[in-house]
């Protein structure tokens, strides 16, 4: 939970949010794909045109205003892009054959620039989803990914976020791994006052912060290091300039959600209750046990997911967490299968929220820039869904779609009517064009999560909004759509 919740809501420092590549949002709020945008280069246009010839129908495409490369390609229903090749070829080989023919659309001139990142499928609708990492001289480009969605040997859609070849850099570092570790250690000491953090072995990456925030910035060779400390919510991702030793960028892998009550108490760090043991009589311990169980069984029964990593790993809860740096409010923090709860923060939608952060982190979604409100939106979506389906807490009609209502009996926001003013004396955006939607840093971006949660509430229950009458499809179907988009289409 966000520790600056109260002050930031009161100041109404709301921020810019960009709709993710979820087709439901595009249709609902009328943000159509732009065919053949003027930002595309001639080679990109030629590759897209070649896809149309192969498909036998126009394809819709969006292009990066920074690079001119294609970022999303969607075929017409019934007109996928066939990929010739021997019968029985693996999805990876089919995708590589696709890029051999059309890679120029995405800045890929040779398949040696692609590293297989993830292969999933066939899924419940018979599709495979193959994710590649862009690389240069064998060095991965951070956050530069291409995901191909195919059925059989035909490509349906492609998502991409890549750099131009001319923007890639020399991959020989001047700084040694030991020098990079030293820079990272100094950062953790200066920023957090932590002297005994564990640092991962440095690995070379090509880094451009513009991939995260869609700005024109220089590309640099970097050493990547992750700093962790098991007894603290510390999972800091750090990039050190591989030539100078300067810190290029860093951010926390641990995500927050937040409420407004303030409780301070001391945690002992001892094991209070483990799987199968009887209730302890300690309200916070037992609520964390019950609500994490509710969350586990929700994802298992509705989406076939076995714990946060889909491998049955433990859900670890730390209650009465008392670090003053994080517990100036009744906050909670989640990531990597662990959730930390400050005094008074354990309610069902927040527990579901924090565990969803671990799911997003496992799926590779970073918590920086525009992914902050996107991540928060998905976490509130599934936190509220668990709240509405676990038969606990206040599920009265007037509290439907309210966030964190069981903390003080008053909701912090309304998913169905986000622009309504609640106790926080602030309203939230319901769509991108609302005046509450602005432009800012990660902290102010946070509050634009209500654009996504508003979409979900309307999709589930229906309503009249933005000049449209929306027929609801029900909570379960809406949840399945958003779960699929969260685990399959986000990158």
Residue pairs with C-beta under 8 A, 6 or more apart in sequence:
1 256
1 257
1 258
1 259
1 329
1 330
1 331
1 332
1 333
1 345
1 350
2 8
2 256
2 257
2 258
2 331
2 443
2 446
3 256
3 258
3 326
3 327
3 328
3 329
3 331
4 258
4 443
5 258
5 259
5 260
5 329
5 331
5 412
6 260
6 329
6 424
8 443
8 444
8 446
8 447
9 412
9 424
9 425
9 426
9 447
10 424
10 425
10 426
12 426
12 427
12 436
13 438
13 440
13 443
13 444
13 447
14 426
14 428
14 429
14 436
14 437
14 438
14 440
14 444
14 447
14 448
15 373
15 437
15 438
15 439
15 440
15 441
15 444
15 445
15 446
15 447
15 448
16 370
16 437
16 438
16 439
16 440
16 445
16 448
17 370
17 373
17 374
17 429
17 432
17 437
17 445
17 448
17 449
17 451
18 370
18 432
19 25
19 26
19 29
19 31
19 432
19 451
20 374
20 452
20 485
20 489
20 490
21 72
21 159
21 489
22 482
22 485
22 489
24 455
24 459
24 481
24 485
25 31
25 452
25 455
26 32
26 33
28 455
28 458
28 459
28 466
28 468
28 470
29 431
29 432
29 455
29 466
30 466
31 432
33 60
33 61
33 62
33 72
33 74
34 61
34 62
34 63
35 58
35 59
35 60
35 61
36 45
36 48
36 61
37 61
37 62
37 63
39 63
39 64
39 65
39 68
40 48
40 61
40 63
40 68
40 69
40 70
41 68
41 69
43 104
44 63
44 68
44 69
44 70
44 104
44 105
46 104
47 70
47 102
47 103
47 104
47 105
48 59
48 61
48 70
48 73
48 102
48 105
50 101
50 102
51 59
51 73
51 75
51 81
51 102
51 105
52 58
52 59
54 81
54 82
54 101
55 75
55 76
55 79
55 80
55 81
55 82
56 79
57 75
57 76
57 78
57 79
58 76
59 73
59 74
59 75
59 76
59 81
60 73
60 74
61 70
61 72
61 73
61 74
61 105
62 70
62 71
62 72
63 69
63 70
63 71
64 70
64 71
64 161
64 214
65 214
66 210
66 214
66 215
66 216
67 107
67 162
67 163
67 164
67 167
68 164
69 105
69 106
69 107
69 160
69 162
69 164
70 105
70 106
70 158
70 160
71 159
71 160
71 161
72 157
72 158
72 159
72 160
73 105
73 157
73 158
74 156
74 157
75 81
75 155
75 156
75 157
80 150
80 151
80 154
80 155
80 156
81 98
81 102
81 154
81 155
82 153
82 154
83 94
83 95
83 97
83 98
83 101
83 150
83 153
83 154
83 155
84 97
84 153
85 93
85 94
85 97
85 153
89 97
89 153
91 119
91 121
91 128
91 130
91 150
92 116
92 119
92 130
94 150
94 153
94 155
95 130
95 132
95 148
95 150
95 155
96 111
96 114
98 148
98 155
99 106
99 108
99 111
99 114
99 132
99 146
100 111
103 109
103 110
103 111
106 146
106 158
106 160
106 162
107 134
107 162
107 163
107 164
107 165
108 114
108 134
108 146
108 162
109 165
112 135
113 134
113 135
113 136
114 132
114 133
114 134
114 135
114 146
115 132
115 133
115 134
115 135
115 140
116 130
116 131
116 132
116 133
117 131
117 132
117 133
117 145
118 129
118 130
118 131
118 364
119 128
119 129
119 130
119 131
120 128
120 129
120 130
120 488
121 127
121 128
121 129
122 128
123 129
123 488
125 151
126 151
126 152
127 149
127 150
127 151
127 156
128 149
128 150
128 151
129 147
129 148
129 149
129 488
130 147
130 148
130 150
131 145
131 146
131 147
131 148
131 491
132 145
132 146
132 147
132 148
133 140
133 141
133 144
133 145
134 140
134 141
134 144
134 145
134 146
134 162
134 163
135 141
135 206
136 165
136 168
136 169
136 171
136 206
137 171
138 171
139 171
139 204
139 205
139 206
139 221
140 205
140 206
141 162
141 163
141 168
141 205
141 206
141 207
141 208
141 211
142 205
142 206
142 207
142 208
142 211
142 222
142 224
142 239
143 161
143 211
143 212
143 366
143 491
144 161
144 162
144 163
144 206
144 211
145 159
145 160
145 161
145 162
145 491
146 158
146 159
146 160
146 161
146 162
147 158
147 159
147 160
147 489
147 491
148 155
148 157
148 158
149 155
149 156
149 157
149 158
149 159
149 488
149 489
150 156
159 489
159 491
161 211
161 491
163 206
163 208
163 211
163 219
167 208
167 219
168 206
168 219
169 206
169 219
169 220
169 221
170 221
171 204
171 206
171 221
172 221
173 204
173 221
173 223
173 242
173 243
174 242
174 243
174 244
175 223
175 240
175 241
175 242
175 243
175 244
175 245
177 201
177 202
177 223
179 245
180 202
180 223
180 225
180 240
180 242
180 245
181 199
181 202
181 225
182 245
183 240
183 245
183 246
183 247
184 199
184 202
184 225
184 227
184 238
184 240
184 247
185 197
185 199
187 227
187 236
187 238
187 247
187 250
188 194
188 197
188 199
188 227
188 234
188 236
189 195
191 236
191 250
192 234
192 236
194 229
194 232
194 234
196 229
197 227
197 228
197 229
197 234
197 236
198 227
198 228
198 229
198 230
199 225
199 226
199 227
200 225
200 226
200 227
200 228
202 223
202 224
202 225
202 240
203 223
203 224
204 221
204 222
204 223
204 224
204 242
205 221
205 222
205 223
205 224
205 239
206 219
206 220
206 221
206 222
207 219
207 220
207 221
207 222
207 224
207 239
207 248
207 249
208 217
208 218
208 219
208 220
209 215
209 217
209 248
209 249
210 216
210 217
212 366
212 368
212 369
212 370
212 371
213 369
213 370
214 370
220 241
220 242
220 243
220 248
221 241
221 242
221 243
222 239
222 240
222 241
222 242
222 248
223 239
223 240
223 242
224 237
224 238
224 239
224 240
225 238
225 239
225 240
226 235
226 236
226 237
226 238
226 253
227 234
227 235
227 236
227 238
228 234
228 235
228 236
231 269
232 323
233 254
233 323
233 326
233 333
233 335
233 338
233 340
234 252
234 254
235 252
235 253
235 254
235 335
235 336
236 250
236 251
236 252
236 253
237 250
237 251
237 252
237 253
237 366
238 247
238 249
238 250
239 247
239 248
239 249
239 250
240 246
240 247
240 248
241 247
241 248
251 366
251 367
251 368
251 442
252 367
253 335
253 336
253 361
253 366
253 367
254 333
254 334
254 335
254 336
254 357
254 367
255 333
255 334
255 335
255 357
255 360
255 361
255 367
255 375
255 376
255 379
256 331
256 332
256 333
256 334
257 331
257 332
257 334
257 350
257 353
257 354
257 357
257 376
257 379
257 380
257 383
258 329
258 331
258 332
259 329
259 330
259 331
259 332
259 344
259 345
259 350
259 404
259 407
259 408
259 412
260 329
260 330
260 407
260 408
260 412
260 423
260 424
261 329
261 330
261 344
261 345
261 407
261 408
262 328
262 329
262 330
262 344
263 327
263 330
263 342
263 343
263 344
263 345
264 322
264 324
264 327
264 342
264 343
265 320
265 322
265 343
266 320
266 322
267 318
267 319
267 320
267 321
267 322
269 318
272 280
272 282
272 285
272 319
273 279
273 280
273 285
273 286
273 289
279 286
279 289
280 286
284 319
284 320
284 341
284 343
284 346
285 319
287 346
287 347
287 351
288 317
288 319
288 339
288 341
288 346
288 351
289 317
290 392
291 346
291 347
291 348
291 351
291 352
291 386
291 390
291 392
292 315
292 317
292 339
292 351
292 355
294 348
294 351
294 352
294 386
294 390
294 392
295 315
295 351
295 352
295 355
295 356
295 386
296 307
296 315
296 355
298 352
298 382
298 385
298 386
298 389
298 390
299 305
299 307
299 359
299 382
300 306
302 476
302 479
302 480
302 483
303 479
303 480
303 483
305 359
306 312
307 313
307 314
307 315
307 337
308 315
308 337
308 355
308 358
308 359
308 362
309 337
309 358
309 362
310 362
313 337
314 337
315 337
315 339
315 355
316 337
316 338
316 339
317 338
317 339
317 341
317 351
318 338
318 339
318 340
318 341
319 341
319 346
320 341
320 342
320 343
321 327
321 333
321 340
321 341
321 342
322 342
322 343
326 333
326 340
326 342
327 342
327 343
329 342
330 342
330 343
330 344
330 345
330 407
331 342
331 345
332 339
332 340
332 341
332 342
332 345
332 346
332 350
332 351
332 353
332 354
333 339
333 340
333 354
334 340
334 353
334 354
334 355
334 356
334 357
334 358
334 379
335 357
335 358
335 361
336 358
336 361
337 358
338 358
339 351
339 354
339 355
339 357
339 358
341 350
341 351
341 354
344 407
345 407
347 387
347 393
347 404
347 406
347 407
348 383
348 386
348 387
348 390
348 392
348 393
348 406
349 380
349 383
349 384
349 386
349 387
349 393
349 403
349 404
349 405
349 406
350 383
350 404
350 407
351 383
351 386
352 379
352 382
352 383
352 384
352 385
352 386
352 387
353 379
353 380
353 382
353 383
354 379
356 378
356 379
356 382
356 383
357 367
357 375
357 379
359 486
359 487
360 367
360 375
360 378
360 379
360 486
360 490
361 367
363 486
363 487
363 490
364 491
365 371
365 374
365 375
365 490
365 491
367 375
368 442
369 442
369 445
370 445
372 442
372 445
372 446
373 445
373 446
373 447
373 448
373 449
373 451
373 452
374 449
374 452
374 490
375 449
376 446
376 449
377 449
377 450
377 451
377 452
377 453
377 456
378 452
378 482
378 486
380 403
380 415
380 449
380 453
381 452
381 453
381 456
381 479
381 482
382 479
382 482
382 483
383 403
384 401
384 403
384 415
384 453
385 475
385 479
387 393
387 395
388 395
388 400
388 475
389 475
393 405
393 406
394 405
394 406
394 409
399 405
399 411
400 416
401 414
401 415
401 416
401 417
401 453
401 457
401 461
402 411
402 412
402 413
402 414
402 415
403 411
403 412
403 413
403 414
403 415
403 453
404 411
404 412
405 411
405 412
408 423
410 422
410 423
411 422
411 423
412 422
412 423
412 424
413 422
413 424
413 428
413 450
414 420
414 422
415 450
415 453
415 454
415 456
415 457
416 454
416 457
416 458
416 461
416 463
417 430
418 427
418 428
418 429
418 430
418 450
418 451
418 453
418 454
419 427
419 428
419 429
419 430
419 434
419 436
420 427
421 427
427 436
428 436
428 447
428 448
428 450
429 436
429 437
429 447
429 448
429 450
429 451
430 450
430 451
430 454
430 465
431 437
431 451
431 454
431 466
432 451
436 447
437 448
437 451
438 444
456 478
456 482
457 463
458 465
458 470
458 472
459 470
459 472
459 473
459 478
459 481
460 472
460 473
460 474
460 475
460 478
460 479
461 472
462 469
462 470
462 471
462 472
463 469
463 470
463 472
464 470
472 478
